[in-house]
Amino acid sequence: MRILLDTHVLLWAAKGTLPSTTKSILEDTANDLYFSAVNLWEIELKRSRLKVDSKVLYQNMLHNGYRELSITARHVFELSRLANFHSDPFDRILLAQAMSEQLFLLTADETIKRYADQIDCILSFDQE
């Protein structure tokens, strides 16, 4: 399975606080894991609150075999297909990237889960 990680999933993985079912998804070598430049952008903008070094996180993700997904015009154009459930621009572009690249978006975000009826790319989990 090809999976794009929501920003909070990346942060939980980095801190070792993922629910066990989600951790098993990330550890399954059959899955291709992706992160987006959007994740790093969001982390960098919230750096003082999150207290995460996005450069270190980036290097760790690459070291662990995660694949980087850049933002393209195709992703931006995909935004027009999204219902207006969510106003968070980071989450919206991650959804658009998942749709455009035929990736599953792994998230625990309840608002993003509302798109599951519209978009067949939501892989959701509940926090344990």
Backbone atoms as SQL, in Angstrom:
CREATE TABLE atoms (id INTEGER PRIMARY KEY, chain TEXT, resi INTEGER, resn TEXT, atom TEXT, x REAL, y REAL, z REAL);
INSERT INTO atoms VALUES
  (1, 'A', 1, 'MET', 'N', 0.849, -1.169, 0.000),
  (2, 'A', 1, 'MET', 'CA', 0.000, 0.000, 0.000),
  (3, 'A', 1, 'MET', 'C', 0.903, 1.243, 0.000),
  (4, 'A', 2, 'ARG', 'N', 0.492, 2.258, -0.721),
  (5, 'A', 2, 'ARG', 'CA', 1.227, 3.531, -0.784),
  (6, 'A', 2, 'ARG', 'C', 0.513, 4.517, 0.140),
  (7, 'A', 3, 'ILE', 'N', 1.247, 5.022, 1.140),
  (8, 'A', 3, 'ILE', 'CA', 0.624, 5.798, 2.208),
  (9, 'A', 3, 'ILE', 'C', 1.332, 7.137, 2.403),
  (10, 'A', 4, 'LEU', 'N', 0.549, 8.211, 2.358),
  (11, 'A', 4, 'LEU', 'CA', 1.013, 9.548, 2.695),
  (12, 'A', 4, 'LEU', 'C', 0.638, 9.819, 4.146),
  (13, 'A', 5, 'LEU', 'N', 1.582, 10.292, 4.936),
  (14, 'A', 5, 'LEU', 'CA', 1.335, 10.498, 6.352),
  (15, 'A', 5, 'LEU', 'C', 0.908, 11.922, 6.648),
  (16, 'A', 6, 'ASP', 'N', -0.127, 12.053, 7.454),
  (17, 'A', 6, 'ASP', 'CA', -0.549, 13.351, 7.947),
  (18, 'A', 6, 'ASP', 'C', 0.535, 13.853, 8.910),
  (19, 'A', 7, 'THR', 'N', 0.614, 15.144, 9.097),
  (20, 'A', 7, 'THR', 'CA', 1.684, 15.720, 9.907),
  (21, 'A', 7, 'THR', 'C', 1.687, 15.188, 11.330),
  (22, 'A', 8, 'HIS', 'N', 0.514, 15.058, 11.934),
  (23, 'A', 8, 'HIS', 'CA', 0.509, 14.567, 13.315),
  (24, 'A', 8, 'HIS', 'C', 1.005, 13.124, 13.398),
  (25, 'A', 9, 'VAL', 'N', 0.785, 12.346, 12.361),
  (26, 'A', 9, 'VAL', 'CA', 1.283, 10.966, 12.342),
  (27, 'A', 9, 'VAL', 'C', 2.814, 10.976, 12.309),
  (28, 'A', 10, 'LEU', 'N', 3.386, 11.849, 11.489),
  (29, 'A', 10, 'LEU', 'CA', 4.846, 11.964, 11.450),
  (30, 'A', 10, 'LEU', 'C', 5.415, 12.363, 12.799),
  (31, 'A', 11, 'LEU', 'N', 4.759, 13.305, 13.450),
  (32, 'A', 11, 'LEU', 'CA', 5.243, 13.768, 14.753),
  (33, 'A', 11, 'LEU', 'C', 5.126, 12.677, 15.804),
  (34, 'A', 12, 'TRP', 'N', 4.017, 11.951, 15.807),
  (35, 'A', 12, 'TRP', 'CA', 3.840, 10.854, 16.767),
  (36, 'A', 12, 'TRP', 'C', 4.876, 9.761, 16.508),
  (37, 'A', 13, 'ALA', 'N', 5.135, 9.463, 15.232),
  (38, 'A', 13, 'ALA', 'CA', 6.132, 8.444, 14.890),
  (39, 'A', 13, 'ALA', 'C', 7.513, 8.879, 15.390),
  (40, 'A', 14, 'ALA', 'N', 7.845, 10.151, 15.193),
  (41, 'A', 14, 'ALA', 'CA', 9.147, 10.664, 15.630),
  (42, 'A', 14, 'ALA', 'C', 9.288, 10.602, 17.149),
  (43, 'A', 15, 'LYS', 'N', 8.192, 10.801, 17.855),
  (44, 'A', 15, 'LYS', 'CA', 8.224, 10.794, 19.322),
  (45, 'A', 15, 'LYS', 'C', 7.988, 9.403, 19.899),
  (46, 'A', 16, 'GLY', 'N', 7.658, 8.428, 19.045),
  (47, 'A', 16, 'GLY', 'CA', 7.406, 7.072, 19.512),
  (48, 'A', 16, 'GLY', 'C', 6.094, 6.914, 20.252),
  (49, 'A', 17, 'THR', 'N', 5.095, 7.731, 19.894),
  (50, 'A', 17, 'THR', 'CA', 3.814, 7.697, 20.599),
  (51, 'A', 17, 'THR', 'C', 2.645, 7.258, 19.710),
  (52, 'A', 18, 'LEU', 'N', 2.925, 6.486, 18.681),
  (53, 'A', 18, 'LEU', 'CA', 1.866, 6.004, 17.790),
  (54, 'A', 18, 'LEU', 'C', 1.061, 4.889, 18.442),
  (55, 'A', 19, 'PRO', 'N', -0.237, 4.840, 18.155),
  (56, 'A', 19, 'PRO', 'CA', -1.024, 3.668, 18.565),
  (57, 'A', 19, 'PRO', 'C', -0.421, 2.410, 17.922),
  (58, 'A', 20, 'SER', 'N', -0.536, 1.285, 18.575),
  (59, 'A', 20, 'SER', 'CA', 0.120, 0.054, 18.105),
  (60, 'A', 20, 'SER', 'C', -0.347, -0.370, 16.715),
  (61, 'A', 21, 'THR', 'N', -1.633, -0.210, 16.410),
  (62, 'A', 21, 'THR', 'CA', -2.116, -0.608, 15.086),
  (63, 'A', 21, 'THR', 'C', -1.511, 0.270, 13.994),
  (64, 'A', 22, 'THR', 'N', -1.345, 1.543, 14.280),
  (65, 'A', 22, 'THR', 'CA', -0.756, 2.460, 13.315),
  (66, 'A', 22, 'THR', 'C', 0.737, 2.190, 13.177),
  (67, 'A', 23, 'LYS', 'N', 1.381, 1.900, 14.281),
  (68, 'A', 23, 'LYS', 'CA', 2.812, 1.572, 14.254),
  (69, 'A', 23, 'LYS', 'C', 3.052, 0.355, 13.370),
  (70, 'A', 24, 'SER', 'N', 2.169, -0.627, 13.441),
  (71, 'A', 24, 'SER', 'CA', 2.343, -1.829, 12.617),
  (72, 'A', 24, 'SER', 'C', 2.191, -1.510, 11.127),
  (73, 'A', 25, 'ILE', 'N', 1.341, -0.555, 10.788),
  (74, 'A', 25, 'ILE', 'CA', 1.201, -0.122, 9.389),
  (75, 'A', 25, 'ILE', 'C', 2.516, 0.478, 8.908),
  (76, 'A', 26, 'LEU', 'N', 3.122, 1.327, 9.740),
  (77, 'A', 26, 'LEU', 'CA', 4.368, 1.983, 9.352),
  (78, 'A', 26, 'LEU', 'C', 5.546, 1.011, 9.304),
  (79, 'A', 27, 'GLU', 'N', 5.487, -0.022, 10.112),
  (80, 'A', 27, 'GLU', 'CA', 6.577, -0.999, 10.147),
  (81, 'A', 27, 'GLU', 'C', 6.440, -2.090, 9.094),
  (82, 'A', 28, 'ASP', 'N', 5.294, -2.177, 8.441),
  (83, 'A', 28, 'ASP', 'CA', 5.069, -3.191, 7.417),
  (84, 'A', 28, 'ASP', 'C', 5.878, -2.824, 6.168),
  (85, 'A', 29, 'THR', 'N', 6.874, -3.629, 5.862),
  (86, 'A', 29, 'THR', 'CA', 7.777, -3.322, 4.748),
  (87, 'A', 29, 'THR', 'C', 7.086, -3.418, 3.382),
  (88, 'A', 30, 'ALA', 'N', 5.880, -3.965, 3.339),
  (89, 'A', 30, 'ALA', 'CA', 5.126, -4.011, 2.086),
  (90, 'A', 30, 'ALA', 'C', 4.539, -2.643, 1.739),
  (91, 'A', 31, 'ASN', 'N', 4.486, -1.739, 2.727),
  (92, 'A', 31, 'ASN', 'CA', 3.925, -0.409, 2.508),
  (93, 'A', 31, 'ASN', 'C', 5.016, 0.572, 2.096),
  (94, 'A', 32, 'ASP', 'N', 4.694, 1.428, 1.132),
  (95, 'A', 32, 'ASP', 'CA', 5.568, 2.533, 0.744),
  (96, 'A', 32, 'ASP', 'C', 5.072, 3.778, 1.462),
  (97, 'A', 33, 'LEU', 'N', 5.931, 4.380, 2.271),
  (98, 'A', 33, 'LEU', 'CA', 5.543, 5.527, 3.089),
  (99, 'A', 33, 'LEU', 'C', 6.050, 6.821, 2.466),
  (100, 'A', 34, 'TYR', 'N', 5.161, 7.797, 2.412),
  (101, 'A', 34, 'TYR', 'CA', 5.466, 9.094, 1.826),
  (102, 'A', 34, 'TYR', 'C', 5.237, 10.194, 2.852),
  (103, 'A', 35, 'PHE', 'N', 6.056, 11.233, 2.746),
  (104, 'A', 35, 'PHE', 'CA', 5.811, 12.471, 3.468),
  (105, 'A', 35, 'PHE', 'C', 5.834, 13.573, 2.428),
  (106, 'A', 36, 'SER', 'N', 5.211, 14.677, 2.759),
  (107, 'A', 36, 'SER', 'CA', 5.105, 15.788, 1.825),
  (108, 'A', 36, 'SER', 'C', 5.911, 16.987, 2.310),
  (109, 'A', 37, 'ALA', 'N', 6.328, 17.793, 1.371),
  (110, 'A', 37, 'ALA', 'CA', 6.934, 19.078, 1.727),
  (111, 'A', 37, 'ALA', 'C', 5.961, 19.872, 2.593),
  (112, 'A', 38, 'VAL', 'N', 4.672, 19.618, 2.430),
  (113, 'A', 38, 'VAL', 'CA', 3.637, 20.276, 3.230),
  (114, 'A', 38, 'VAL', 'C', 3.814, 19.963, 4.715),
  (115, 'A', 39, 'ASN', 'N', 4.142, 18.710, 5.032),
  (116, 'A', 39, 'ASN', 'CA', 4.366, 18.332, 6.433),
  (117, 'A', 39, 'ASN', 'C', 5.469, 19.189, 7.042),
  (118, 'A', 40, 'LEU', 'N', 6.572, 19.302, 6.318),
  (119, 'A', 40, 'LEU', 'CA', 7.711, 20.064, 6.830),
  (120, 'A', 40, 'LEU', 'C', 7.389, 21.550, 6.919),
  (121, 'A', 41, 'TRP', 'N', 6.636, 22.045, 5.962),
  (122, 'A', 41, 'TRP', 'CA', 6.228, 23.450, 5.966),
  (123, 'A', 41, 'TRP', 'C', 5.383, 23.731, 7.218),
  (124, 'A', 42, 'GLU', 'N', 4.415, 22.862, 7.487),
  (125, 'A', 42, 'GLU', 'CA', 3.559, 23.037, 8.659),
  (126, 'A', 42, 'GLU', 'C', 4.380, 22.974, 9.953),
  (127, 'A', 43, 'ILE', 'N', 5.270, 22.012, 10.045),
  (128, 'A', 43, 'ILE', 'CA', 6.101, 21.877, 11.242),
  (129, 'A', 43, 'ILE', 'C', 6.989, 23.101, 11.426),
  (130, 'A', 44, 'GLU', 'N', 7.550, 23.577, 10.346),
  (131, 'A', 44, 'GLU', 'CA', 8.435, 24.749, 10.436),
  (132, 'A', 44, 'GLU', 'C', 7.671, 25.991, 10.885),
  (133, 'A', 45, 'LEU', 'N', 6.452, 26.174, 10.385),
  (134, 'A', 45, 'LEU', 'CA', 5.655, 27.336, 10.791),
  (135, 'A', 45, 'LEU', 'C', 5.226, 27.255, 12.249),
  (136, 'A', 46, 'LYS', 'N', 5.101, 26.041, 12.767),
  (137, 'A', 46, 'LYS', 'CA', 4.675, 25.840, 14.157),
  (138, 'A', 46, 'LYS', 'C', 5.847, 25.420, 15.047),
  (139, 'A', 47, 'ARG', 'N', 7.046, 25.704, 14.600),
  (140, 'A', 47, 'ARG', 'CA', 8.271, 25.232, 15.246),
  (141, 'A', 47, 'ARG', 'C', 8.354, 25.569, 16.733),
  (142, 'A', 48, 'SER', 'N', 8.047, 26.807, 17.094),
  (143, 'A', 48, 'SER', 'CA', 8.203, 27.213, 18.499),
  (144, 'A', 48, 'SER', 'C', 7.242, 26.438, 19.406),
  (145, 'A', 49, 'ARG', 'N', 6.072, 26.121, 18.903),
  (146, 'A', 49, 'ARG', 'CA', 5.090, 25.370, 19.694),
  (147, 'A', 49, 'ARG', 'C', 5.381, 23.877, 19.691),
  (148, 'A', 50, 'LEU', 'N', 5.787, 23.350, 18.542),
  (149, 'A', 50, 'LEU', 'CA', 6.008, 21.912, 18.412),
  (150, 'A', 50, 'LEU', 'C', 7.367, 21.470, 18.960),
  (151, 'A', 51, 'LYS', 'N', 8.315, 22.395, 18.941),
  (152, 'A', 51, 'LYS', 'CA', 9.671, 22.081, 19.409),
  (153, 'A', 51, 'LYS', 'C', 10.253, 20.865, 18.674),
  (154, 'A', 52, 'VAL', 'N', 10.123, 20.893, 17.359),
  (155, 'A', 52, 'VAL', 'CA', 10.660, 19.838, 16.502),
  (156, 'A', 52, 'VAL', 'C', 11.552, 20.493, 15.463),
  (157, 'A', 53, 'ASP', 'N', 12.723, 19.926, 15.265),
  (158, 'A', 53, 'ASP', 'CA', 13.630, 20.406, 14.229),
  (159, 'A', 53, 'ASP', 'C', 13.247, 19.714, 12.923),
  (160, 'A', 54, 'SER', 'N', 12.651, 20.456, 12.008),
  (161, 'A', 54, 'SER', 'CA', 12.157, 19.865, 10.766),
  (162, 'A', 54, 'SER', 'C', 13.295, 19.298, 9.916),
  (163, 'A', 55, 'LYS', 'N', 14.480, 19.874, 10.006),
  (164, 'A', 55, 'LYS', 'CA', 15.619, 19.354, 9.230),
  (165, 'A', 55, 'LYS', 'C', 16.047, 17.984, 9.748),
  (166, 'A', 56, 'VAL', 'N', 16.066, 17.812, 11.052),
  (167, 'A', 56, 'VAL', 'CA', 16.411, 16.513, 11.638),
  (168, 'A', 56, 'VAL', 'C', 15.330, 15.490, 11.296),
  (169, 'A', 57, 'LEU', 'N', 14.086, 15.884, 11.416),
  (170, 'A', 57, 'LEU', 'CA', 12.974, 14.987, 11.069),
  (171, 'A', 57, 'LEU', 'C', 13.081, 14.568, 9.606),
  (172, 'A', 58, 'TYR', 'N', 13.360, 15.516, 8.732),
  (173, 'A', 58, 'TYR', 'CA', 13.517, 15.240, 7.296),
  (174, 'A', 58, 'TYR', 'C', 14.608, 14.199, 7.057),
  (175, 'A', 59, 'GLN', 'N', 15.759, 14.401, 7.663),
  (176, 'A', 59, 'GLN', 'CA', 16.869, 13.461, 7.492),
  (177, 'A', 59, 'GLN', 'C', 16.503, 12.073, 8.024),
  (178, 'A', 60, 'ASN', 'N', 15.815, 12.030, 9.160),
  (179, 'A', 60, 'ASN', 'CA', 15.402, 10.742, 9.736),
  (180, 'A', 60, 'ASN', 'C', 14.403, 10.016, 8.841),
  (181, 'A', 61, 'MET', 'N', 13.477, 10.775, 8.253),
  (182, 'A', 61, 'MET', 'CA', 12.502, 10.139, 7.365),
  (183, 'A', 61, 'MET', 'C', 13.200, 9.546, 6.139),
  (184, 'A', 62, 'LEU', 'N', 14.112, 10.292, 5.544),
  (185, 'A', 62, 'LEU', 'CA', 14.844, 9.771, 4.393),
  (186, 'A', 62, 'LEU', 'C', 15.665, 8.547, 4.789),
  (187, 'A', 63, 'HIS', 'N', 16.307, 8.625, 5.933),
  (188, 'A', 63, 'HIS', 'CA', 17.128, 7.513, 6.432),
  (189, 'A', 63, 'HIS', 'C', 16.281, 6.247, 6.643),
  (190, 'A', 64, 'ASN', 'N', 15.035, 6.426, 7.032),
  (191, 'A', 64, 'ASN', 'CA', 14.132, 5.303, 7.293),
  (192, 'A', 64, 'ASN', 'C', 13.350, 4.853, 6.059),
  (193, 'A', 65, 'GLY', 'N', 13.699, 5.388, 4.895),
  (194, 'A', 65, 'GLY', 'CA', 13.109, 4.920, 3.649),
  (195, 'A', 65, 'GLY', 'C', 11.816, 5.598, 3.228),
  (196, 'A', 66, 'TYR', 'N', 11.422, 6.654, 3.917),
  (197, 'A', 66, 'TYR', 'CA', 10.229, 7.395, 3.507),
  (198, 'A', 66, 'TYR', 'C', 10.545, 8.125, 2.205),
  (199, 'A', 67, 'ARG', 'N', 9.543, 8.289, 1.381),
  (200, 'A', 67, 'ARG', 'CA', 9.714, 8.967, 0.096),
  (201, 'A', 67, 'ARG', 'C', 9.145, 10.378, 0.180),
  (202, 'A', 68, 'GLU', 'N', 9.876, 11.312, -0.397),
  (203, 'A', 68, 'GLU', 'CA', 9.457, 12.714, -0.361),
  (204, 'A', 68, 'GLU', 'C', 8.529, 13.024, -1.527),
  (205, 'A', 69, 'LEU', 'N', 7.449, 13.742, -1.232),
  (206, 'A', 69, 'LEU', 'CA', 6.487, 14.157, -2.246),
  (207, 'A', 69, 'LEU', 'C', 6.480, 15.683, -2.301),
  (208, 'A', 70, 'SER', 'N', 6.867, 16.213, -3.440),
  (209, 'A', 70, 'SER', 'CA', 6.849, 17.667, -3.631),
  (210, 'A', 70, 'SER', 'C', 5.442, 18.135, -3.965),
  (211, 'A', 71, 'ILE', 'N', 5.210, 19.420, -3.843),
  (212, 'A', 71, 'ILE', 'CA', 3.919, 20.016, -4.212),
  (213, 'A', 71, 'ILE', 'C', 3.997, 20.437, -5.676),
  (214, 'A', 72, 'THR', 'N', 2.999, 20.040, -6.451),
  (215, 'A', 72, 'THR', 'CA', 2.971, 20.403, -7.866),
  (216, 'A', 72, 'THR', 'C', 1.679, 21.159, -8.185),
  (217, 'A', 73, 'ALA', 'N', 1.645, 21.745, -9.363),
  (218, 'A', 73, 'ALA', 'CA', 0.431, 22.437, -9.816),
  (219, 'A', 73, 'ALA', 'C', -0.737, 21.458, -9.892),
  (220, 'A', 74, 'ARG', 'N', -0.470, 20.222, -10.282),
  (221, 'A', 74, 'ARG', 'CA', -1.528, 19.206, -10.360),
  (222, 'A', 74, 'ARG', 'C', -2.198, 19.033, -8.998),
  (223, 'A', 75, 'HIS', 'N', -1.408, 19.067, -7.921),
  (224, 'A', 75, 'HIS', 'CA', -1.965, 18.950, -6.577),
  (225, 'A', 75, 'HIS', 'C', -2.842, 20.156, -6.253),
  (226, 'A', 76, 'VAL', 'N', -2.388, 21.314, -6.629),
  (227, 'A', 76, 'VAL', 'CA', -3.155, 22.537, -6.359),
  (228, 'A', 76, 'VAL', 'C', -4.490, 22.495, -7.102),
  (229, 'A', 77, 'PHE', 'N', -4.480, 22.061, -8.354),
  (230, 'A', 77, 'PHE', 'CA', -5.711, 21.992, -9.132),
  (231, 'A', 77, 'PHE', 'C', -6.699, 20.978, -8.565),
  (232, 'A', 78, 'GLU', 'N', -6.189, 19.961, -7.907),
  (233, 'A', 78, 'GLU', 'CA', -7.032, 18.924, -7.303),
  (234, 'A', 78, 'GLU', 'C', -7.870, 19.485, -6.148),
  (235, 'A', 79, 'LEU', 'N', -7.426, 20.596, -5.570),
  (236, 'A', 79, 'LEU', 'CA', -8.162, 21.210, -4.452),
  (237, 'A', 79, 'LEU', 'C', -9.602, 21.538, -4.827),
  (238, 'A', 80, 'SER', 'N', -9.845, 21.857, -6.085),
  (239, 'A', 80, 'SER', 'CA', -11.197, 22.236, -6.506),
  (240, 'A', 80, 'SER', 'C', -12.190, 21.084, -6.379),
  (241, 'A', 81, 'ARG', 'N', -11.706, 19.861, -6.309),
  (242, 'A', 81, 'ARG', 'CA', -12.594, 18.701, -6.175),
  (243, 'A', 81, 'ARG', 'C', -13.009, 18.428, -4.741),
  (244, 'A', 82, 'LEU', 'N', -12.350, 19.082, -3.791),
  (245, 'A', 82, 'LEU', 'CA', -12.629, 18.825, -2.381),
  (246, 'A', 82, 'LEU', 'C', -13.852, 19.582, -1.886),
  (247, 'A', 83, 'ALA', 'N', -14.683, 18.902, -1.126),
  (248, 'A', 83, 'ALA', 'CA', -15.769, 19.583, -0.422),
  (249, 'A', 83, 'ALA', 'C', -15.141, 20.541, 0.586),
  (250, 'A', 84, 'ASN', 'N', -15.930, 21.442, 1.111),
  (251, 'A', 84, 'ASN', 'CA', -15.387, 22.464, 2.006),
  (252, 'A', 84, 'ASN', 'C', -15.582, 22.093, 3.478),
  (253, 'A', 85, 'PHE', 'N', -15.251, 20.861, 3.849),
  (254, 'A', 85, 'PHE', 'CA', -15.377, 20.425, 5.237),
  (255, 'A', 85, 'PHE', 'C', -14.296, 21.012, 6.134),
  (256, 'A', 86, 'HIS', 'N', -13.148, 21.258, 5.547),
  (257, 'A', 86, 'HIS', 'CA', -11.970, 21.577, 6.332),
  (258, 'A', 86, 'HIS', 'C', -11.323, 22.862, 5.818),
  (259, 'A', 87, 'SER', 'N', -10.983, 23.761, 6.721),
  (260, 'A', 87, 'SER', 'CA', -10.368, 25.017, 6.290),
  (261, 'A', 87, 'SER', 'C', -8.848, 25.007, 6.452),
  (262, 'A', 88, 'ASP', 'N', -8.289, 23.968, 7.061),
  (263, 'A', 88, 'ASP', 'CA', -6.847, 23.902, 7.267),
  (264, 'A', 88, 'ASP', 'C', -6.148, 23.695, 5.919),
  (265, 'A', 89, 'PRO', 'N', -5.348, 24.664, 5.467),
  (266, 'A', 89, 'PRO', 'CA', -4.723, 24.545, 4.140),
  (267, 'A', 89, 'PRO', 'C', -3.734, 23.392, 4.046),
  (268, 'A', 90, 'PHE', 'N', -3.071, 23.052, 5.149),
  (269, 'A', 90, 'PHE', 'CA', -2.119, 21.939, 5.121),
  (270, 'A', 90, 'PHE', 'C', -2.854, 20.619, 4.897),
  (271, 'A', 91, 'ASP', 'N', -3.932, 20.414, 5.617),
  (272, 'A', 91, 'ASP', 'CA', -4.710, 19.182, 5.454),
  (273, 'A', 91, 'ASP', 'C', -5.347, 19.098, 4.078),
  (274, 'A', 92, 'ARG', 'N', -5.816, 20.212, 3.577),
  (275, 'A', 92, 'ARG', 'CA', -6.453, 20.214, 2.258),
  (276, 'A', 92, 'ARG', 'C', -5.462, 19.833, 1.151),
  (277, 'A', 93, 'ILE', 'N', -4.248, 20.372, 1.218),
  (278, 'A', 93, 'ILE', 'CA', -3.287, 20.029, 0.157),
  (279, 'A', 93, 'ILE', 'C', -2.810, 18.585, 0.317),
  (280, 'A', 94, 'LEU', 'N', -2.703, 18.087, 1.552),
  (281, 'A', 94, 'LEU', 'CA', -2.368, 16.672, 1.737),
  (282, 'A', 94, 'LEU', 'C', -3.449, 15.775, 1.133),
  (283, 'A', 95, 'LEU', 'N', -4.708, 16.138, 1.332),
  (284, 'A', 95, 'LEU', 'CA', -5.804, 15.391, 0.710),
  (285, 'A', 95, 'LEU', 'C', -5.701, 15.439, -0.813),
  (286, 'A', 96, 'ALA', 'N', -5.435, 16.620, -1.343),
  (287, 'A', 96, 'ALA', 'CA', -5.312, 16.774, -2.795),
  (288, 'A', 96, 'ALA', 'C', -4.140, 15.955, -3.333),
  (289, 'A', 97, 'GLN', 'N', -3.034, 15.937, -2.598),
  (290, 'A', 97, 'GLN', 'CA', -1.895, 15.135, -3.028),
  (291, 'A', 97, 'GLN', 'C', -2.244, 13.647, -3.014),
  (292, 'A', 98, 'ALA', 'N', -2.906, 13.209, -1.967),
  (293, 'A', 98, 'ALA', 'CA', -3.295, 11.799, -1.880),
  (294, 'A', 98, 'ALA', 'C', -4.205, 11.422, -3.049),
  (295, 'A', 99, 'MET', 'N', -5.167, 12.273, -3.352),
  (296, 'A', 99, 'MET', 'CA', -6.071, 12.012, -4.474),
  (297, 'A', 99, 'MET', 'C', -5.293, 11.947, -5.784),
  (298, 'A', 100, 'SER', 'N', -4.474, 12.943, -6.009),
  (299, 'A', 100, 'SER', 'CA', -3.757, 13.074, -7.264),
  (300, 'A', 100, 'SER', 'C', -2.741, 11.953, -7.490),
  (301, 'A', 101, 'GLU', 'N', -2.089, 11.529, -6.429),
  (302, 'A', 101, 'GLU', 'CA', -1.032, 10.522, -6.532),
  (303, 'A', 101, 'GLU', 'C', -1.520, 9.103, -6.242),
  (304, 'A', 102, 'GLN', 'N', -2.819, 8.961, -5.984),
  (305, 'A', 102, 'GLN', 'CA', -3.418, 7.668, -5.641),
  (306, 'A', 102, 'GLN', 'C', -2.707, 7.031, -4.444),
  (307, 'A', 103, 'LEU', 'N', -2.593, 7.846, -3.390),
  (308, 'A', 103, 'LEU', 'CA', -2.011, 7.425, -2.123),
  (309, 'A', 103, 'LEU', 'C', -3.112, 7.397, -1.081),
  (310, 'A', 104, 'PHE', 'N', -2.953, 6.581, -0.062),
  (311, 'A', 104, 'PHE', 'CA', -3.823, 6.652, 1.097),
  (312, 'A', 104, 'PHE', 'C', -3.247, 7.696, 2.048),
  (313, 'A', 105, 'LEU', 'N', -4.094, 8.516, 2.623),
  (314, 'A', 105, 'LEU', 'CA', -3.668, 9.493, 3.620),
  (315, 'A', 105, 'LEU', 'C', -3.956, 8.901, 4.989),
  (316, 'A', 106, 'LEU', 'N', -2.908, 8.661, 5.762),
  (317, 'A', 106, 'LEU', 'CA', -3.046, 8.079, 7.093),
  (318, 'A', 106, 'LEU', 'C', -3.222, 9.203, 8.100),
  (319, 'A', 107, 'THR', 'N', -4.362, 9.187, 8.803),
  (320, 'A', 107, 'THR', 'CA', -4.704, 10.286, 9.694),
  (321, 'A', 107, 'THR', 'C', -5.584, 9.812, 10.849),
  (322, 'A', 108, 'ALA', 'N', -5.550, 10.583, 11.919),
  (323, 'A', 108, 'ALA', 'CA', -6.496, 10.403, 13.029),
  (324, 'A', 108, 'ALA', 'C', -7.405, 11.624, 13.121),
  (325, 'A', 109, 'ASP', 'N', -7.255, 12.547, 12.208),
  (326, 'A', 109, 'ASP', 'CA', -7.997, 13.809, 12.205),
  (327, 'A', 109, 'ASP', 'C', -9.463, 13.558, 11.858),
  (328, 'A', 110, 'GLU', 'N', -10.342, 13.861, 12.795),
  (329, 'A', 110, 'GLU', 'CA', -11.776, 13.621, 12.606),
  (330, 'A', 110, 'GLU', 'C', -12.352, 14.419, 11.432),
  (331, 'A', 111, 'THR', 'N', -11.859, 15.636, 11.224),
  (332, 'A', 111, 'THR', 'CA', -12.376, 16.450, 10.124),
  (333, 'A', 111, 'THR', 'C', -11.981, 15.854, 8.779),
  (334, 'A', 112, 'ILE', 'N', -10.761, 15.390, 8.661),
  (335, 'A', 112, 'ILE', 'CA', -10.321, 14.763, 7.415),
  (336, 'A', 112, 'ILE', 'C', -11.136, 13.509, 7.145),
  (337, 'A', 113, 'LYS', 'N', -11.478, 12.781, 8.187),
  (338, 'A', 113, 'LYS', 'CA', -12.266, 11.554, 8.021),
  (339, 'A', 113, 'LYS', 'C', -13.612, 11.826, 7.361),
  (340, 'A', 114, 'ARG', 'N', -14.101, 13.059, 7.457),
  (341, 'A', 114, 'ARG', 'CA', -15.379, 13.401, 6.822),
  (342, 'A', 114, 'ARG', 'C', -15.310, 13.293, 5.303),
  (343, 'A', 115, 'TYR', 'N', -14.111, 13.331, 4.742),
  (344, 'A', 115, 'TYR', 'CA', -13.941, 13.222, 3.295),
  (345, 'A', 115, 'TYR', 'C', -14.019, 11.782, 2.806),
  (346, 'A', 116, 'ALA', 'N', -14.068, 10.822, 3.703),
  (347, 'A', 116, 'ALA', 'CA', -14.022, 9.406, 3.317),
  (348, 'A', 116, 'ALA', 'C', -15.150, 9.021, 2.359),
  (349, 'A', 117, 'ASP', 'N', -16.311, 9.653, 2.466),
  (350, 'A', 117, 'ASP', 'CA', -17.411, 9.352, 1.545),
  (351, 'A', 117, 'ASP', 'C', -17.148, 9.915, 0.152),
  (352, 'A', 118, 'GLN', 'N', -16.409, 11.012, 0.096),
  (353, 'A', 118, 'GLN', 'CA', -16.131, 11.678, -1.178),
  (354, 'A', 118, 'GLN', 'C', -14.863, 11.140, -1.834),
  (355, 'A', 119, 'ILE', 'N', -13.894, 10.766, -1.035),
  (356, 'A', 119, 'ILE', 'CA', -12.576, 10.409, -1.537),
  (357, 'A', 119, 'ILE', 'C', -12.191, 9.036, -1.001),
  (358, 'A', 120, 'ASP', 'N', -11.804, 8.158, -1.879),
  (359, 'A', 120, 'ASP', 'CA', -11.426, 6.803, -1.475),
  (360, 'A', 120, 'ASP', 'C', -9.922, 6.722, -1.203),
  (361, 'A', 121, 'CYS', 'N', -9.422, 7.641, -0.374),
  (362, 'A', 121, 'CYS', 'CA', -7.987, 7.630, -0.085),
  (363, 'A', 121, 'CYS', 'C', -7.703, 7.917, 1.378),
  (364, 'A', 122, 'ILE', 'N', -8.692, 7.789, 2.237),
  (365, 'A', 122, 'ILE', 'CA', -8.518, 8.060, 3.654),
  (366, 'A', 122, 'ILE', 'C', -8.260, 6.735, 4.370),
  (367, 'A', 123, 'LEU', 'N', -7.147, 6.662, 5.043),
  (368, 'A', 123, 'LEU', 'CA', -6.825, 5.516, 5.899),
  (369, 'A', 123, 'LEU', 'C', -6.786, 6.083, 7.307),
  (370, 'A', 124, 'SER', 'N', -7.849, 5.850, 8.054),
  (371, 'A', 124, 'SER', 'CA', -7.981, 6.515, 9.347),
  (372, 'A', 124, 'SER', 'C', -7.799, 5.547, 10.495),
  (373, 'A', 125, 'PHE', 'N', -7.479, 6.096, 11.629),
  (374, 'A', 125, 'PHE', 'CA', -7.347, 5.316, 12.840),
  (375, 'A', 125, 'PHE', 'C', -7.768, 6.194, 14.002),
  (376, 'A', 126, 'ASP', 'N', -8.090, 5.549, 15.087),
  (377, 'A', 126, 'ASP', 'CA', -8.440, 6.271, 16.309),
  (378, 'A', 126, 'ASP', 'C', -7.255, 6.216, 17.259),
  (379, 'A', 127, 'GLN', 'N', -7.093, 7.280, 18.009),
  (380, 'A', 127, 'GLN', 'CA', -6.046, 7.286, 19.008),
  (381, 'A', 127, 'GLN', 'C', -6.433, 6.303, 20.109),
  (382, 'A', 128, 'GLU', 'N', -5.476, 5.536, 20.579),
  (383, 'A', 128, 'GLU', 'CA', -5.752, 4.549, 21.639),
  (384, 'A', 128, 'GLU', 'C', -5.650, 5.201, 22.993);
